[in-house]
Amino acid sequence: MKNIAVIGAGTMGNGIAHTFAQFGYQVNLIDISEESLDKGMKTISGNLDRMVSKEKISEADKEATLNNITTFTDIPKGVNGIDLVVEAATENEDLKLKIFKQLDENCSAETILASNTSSISITKIASVVSNPERVIGMHFMNPVPIMKLVEIIRGYSTSNEVTSSIMELSEKLNKVPVEANDYPGFVANRILMPMINEAIETYYNGVAGVKEIDTVMKLGMAHPMGPLQLADFIGLDVCHSILEVMYDGFKNPKYAPCPLLTNMVMAGKLGIKSGEGFYDYSESKKAEKVSSQFS
């Protein structure tokens, strides 16, 4: 397995493309937007520059990594002759089903089809593919080049051979693959998102301020960042979407998004990506200044 296609040049997609390319794989990075592809490649180049400055890789390693990536705006051309496709498009079920229908029509029957979805059912995604045994979840963590974990999610029909192949491939990327079954939120988000939602509820109920809540979790629970800062980092819209998937899947009110989270998403306050969430990022990407609405 040497030829990889990654669909989506956003935060996760360009990180996945970077990681495969750095380990010598030939990567086709696919996005419908030329602008998104340019932005994604600029991000990869900048991240590689930081690795060079920290002496983790050489300048030659950087150039080799970039040379391993080819960009496409057309799925049929981008997936031609590919061994594995990793879909990393927006966390939207209809969009993912549309993409997998296209992959089924344009990939060979032997191509493994993986989704980086953080919550949407792999079994549902596989239902639009003629041979669903080749569909699997490959949930990378952000930032992909740094984070070790890959959640490997087996759909109802995913074969043992495909699962073993993807587990081995993940290890070749110097990652730690962890197998999970296909239930809403899998493992990571089933545990993480209720915690983030509860942190938002804690503020919403007037128990403590934004910085105070994050400080308790960082100093008291040894979390590297507080849950509200982490929500901003992930994207409040992404958190909201995952909670809705879990609420719909389990019909349990504990997964219902906090009204404050819903309002923030509707207002476009999405965290770092929009410049403001629970913190204000207009002057720094670090969570140093609490948003004026919460200070």
Disulfide bonds with the S-S distance in Angstrom:
none
